[in-house]
Amino acid sequence: DTECLTAAGPSPAQQAVHGEGEQLAARLLAALPFNEREVIRLKFQHDLSYREIARITKLSESNVGYLIHTGLKSLRQQMAVIQGAVS
């Protein structure tokens, strides 16, 4: 009688793909202009509201929203180009 044990969580291959995706995202994020990079970091890494980000960065809430929108749009476009080149 042998038992089959399966690990809970992603396989090594899935971990490698995820790690590569994180590295790519970090490189693309680093290429953004400072203000876009900073507001995206505060929003997604620190889960702050637009109001909190505005207070920290001394920008208006509408400017924070614009920078997040513009930065994410740029990241999506760059990812699409990279994925198109890989396919």
C-alpha positions in Angstrom: 0.0 0.0 0.0 1.6 3.3 -1.1 0.3 6.6 -0.4 0.3 9.4 -3.0 1.1 12.7 -1.4 0.4 15.9 -3.3 1.7 19.2 -2.4 -0.8 21.9 -1.6 0.0 24.9 -3.8 1.5 25.6 -7.2 3.9 23.2 -8.9 7.5 24.2 -9.5 6.7 25.0 -13.1 3.8 27.2 -12.1 6.0 28.9 -9.5 8.7 29.6 -12.2 6.1 31.1 -14.6 4.6 33.2 -11.9 8.1 34.4 -10.9 8.9 35.3 -14.4 5.7 37.2 -14.7 6.4 39.1 -11.5 9.9 40.0 -12.8 8.5 41.3 -16.0 5.9 43.3 -14.3 8.5 44.8 -12.0 10.7 45.8 -15.0 7.8 47.3 -16.9 6.6 49.2 -13.7 10.2 50.5 -13.2 10.1 52.0 -16.7 7.0 54.1 -16.0 7.4 57.8 -15.1 8.0 58.3 -11.4 4.6 59.7 -10.5 2.7 56.9 -12.3 5.0 54.2 -10.7 4.5 55.7 -7.3 0.7 56.0 -7.3 0.4 52.5 -8.7 2.7 51.2 -6.0 0.7 53.0 -3.3 -2.6 51.7 -4.7 -1.7 48.1 -5.3 1.1 47.3 -2.9 -0.3 49.3 0.0 -4.0 49.2 -0.8 -4.4 52.9 -0.3 -7.4 55.0 -1.4 -7.1 57.8 -4.0 -7.6 60.2 -1.1 -4.8 58.7 0.9 -2.5 58.6 -2.1 -3.3 62.3 -2.8 -2.4 63.2 0.7 0.9 61.4 0.6 1.9 62.6 -2.8 0.5 66.1 -2.5 -1.4 65.5 -5.8 -5.1 66.0 -6.3 -7.4 62.9 -6.2 -8.3 63.4 -9.8 -4.6 63.5 -10.8 -4.0 60.3 -8.8 -6.8 58.6 -10.7 -5.5 59.9 -14.0 -1.9 58.7 -13.2 -3.2 55.2 -12.2 -5.3 54.9 -15.3 -2.5 56.1 -17.6 0.1 53.9 -15.9 -2.1 50.8 -16.0 -3.0 51.4 -19.7 0.7 51.7 -20.5 1.5 48.5 -18.7 -1.3 46.6 -20.5 -0.1 47.9 -23.8 3.5 46.8 -23.1 2.3 43.4 -21.9 0.2 42.9 -25.1 3.3 43.7 -27.2 5.4 41.3 -25.3 2.8 38.5 -25.4 2.4 39.1 -29.1 6.1 38.7 -29.6 6.2 35.5 -27.6 3.2 33.9 -29.4 
